Amino acid sequence: MSAPTLALVTDAGALHAQRWAMAFRDRGWQVRLLTWGSLADLPGIETIPVLDARPGAGRGPLSALTGYRQLRQRLEEADLVHVHSLPAGRWVTCLTGLPRLMITSWGTDAMPRQGALSAAQKRWVTYGLRQAQAIGAYSQFARTALIRHYRLPDARVHWTPLGVDLTCFDASRFPTPPAEPLVIGFFKHLRPIYGPQVLLEALSLFRHQWTGPWEARLYGDGPLQQDLARRIDELQLQEHVRLAGRVRHEDLPAAMAACHLVVSPSLVEESLGLASLEAQALGLPVINSGLGGMPETCVPGESGFLAPPGEPAALASLLLRLARDPALRAQMGQRGRQFVHEAGYVWAKCVDRADAIQRSLLVPREK
C-alpha cells in the first residue's frame, strides 16, 4: 500500500514548517510542500512554489489565475491538505469543499490581537477556518480564542503544540556554566511586541541592586536593534548587556545552556512561548510574560515566574530573586525539565498528536 500524500501549504522557509514537514515524512507521509514565497531543500520532500503571499508582493497572494488553478489541482490530488499558518487573501477559496482539510494556526495568522487583522483579513481567515474538518492551535489559550472569535465547534479545534527535541535540548551535552558571572538570556526577535526594550529598563534597575558580576545576552535580530544599542549606551549598560545577534537553530541549545536563566517579557498575547519550553528542557528557570499562551509554558512558582507585562520594576525584582538564590534556580530548573515531559511538550509526542488528527481525517475515496 502506497504512502498517503500530504499537501502541506505553508512558508517553506519557516523553521517550524520545515520541522513539521520532516516529522510527517518520518511518520510515513509522502509530503508535498506547497509554499508561498520561500523555498527549502528538504530530503525526500517535494517543494512546489505556488503562491506569493508575502507583504509587498504586488497583486496579493495570487500571481495569476494559472497559479490559482495550479494550487487547486495540487490540493485535489492530495489525500490530505494541511495548511500551516493561514495568510489572509482570496487564495483561501482554493480550500472550498476539500474533503480532508486541516488548518493549524500559528497565532498571528488568525488571532485578532491589537488590531493585527483587518476586517478583510478576518473575513478570509474565517472563511478558511470554516472549510476545515480539523483545526490545530499551539496552546490552549489559542484554541479558546479561535473557538470564541470565529464561532467554531469546540470538537473541531485541537491542541497541537510545538514541542522540544530533548535529544538536542539536553543539559548533559554541554558544560555547566561557571557560577559567575550570572548570565541572563533573551531568545526572541528584537521587535517591540517581544519586550526587549522592557528588559533593558529592568536590567538598569537590577544593576543598582545586584552587586555580583553579571551579563545579559540578547539573541535575535529585528527592527529594534539600533534603538536597543542606543538605549544600552544611554543606560550605561555596555559592560553588562550584549546584543548577540541571531543564533542558528542548531546553535541555540548551546547558547541557552550557557545561561543561568531565560527571560521572555512579551507585550502581546503570544500563542506559545517555545523559548521558555526549550530553556526548561535544559534545566533553566524562566521568567515569562503573563499574557496569552505564555503562562501555559511553565509552572508558575515552581519552574519559573510570570511577570506583569510592561513593568520593568516587577521584572527586575524577579531577576534579583533568582540572582540571589542559586538553590532556587537549580530547583526550578529540575522542575522545568520534568514539566516539559509531563505536560506533553516533548516533540515526538506533539508530532504523534498532530499526526493522529491527520489520519483521523483519512477516509476511502469514492470511486
Salt bridges, closest charged atoms under 4 A:
ASP26 OD1 - ARG25 NE 3.01
GLU46 OE1 - ARG32 NE 3.71
ASP52 OD1 - ARG54 NE 2.79
GLU76 OE2 - ARG72 NE 2.82
GLU77 OE1 - ARG32 NH1 3.74
ASP79 OD1 - ARG365 NE 3.51
ASP154 OD2 - ARG143 NH2 3.01
GLU201 OE2 - ARG231 NE 2.72
GLU215 OE2 - ARG217 NE 2.78
ASP227 OD1 - ARG230 NH2 2.33
GLU234 OE1 - ARG231 NH1 2.96
GLU250 OE2 - ARG248 NH1 3.36
ASP251 OD2 - ARG248 NE 2.88
GLU270 OE2 - LYS188 NZ 3.08
GLU302 OE1 - ARG335 NE 2.90
GLU342 OE1 - ARG335 NH1 3.69
ASP352 OD1 - ARG27 NH2 2.87
ASP355 OD2 - ARG359 NE 3.04
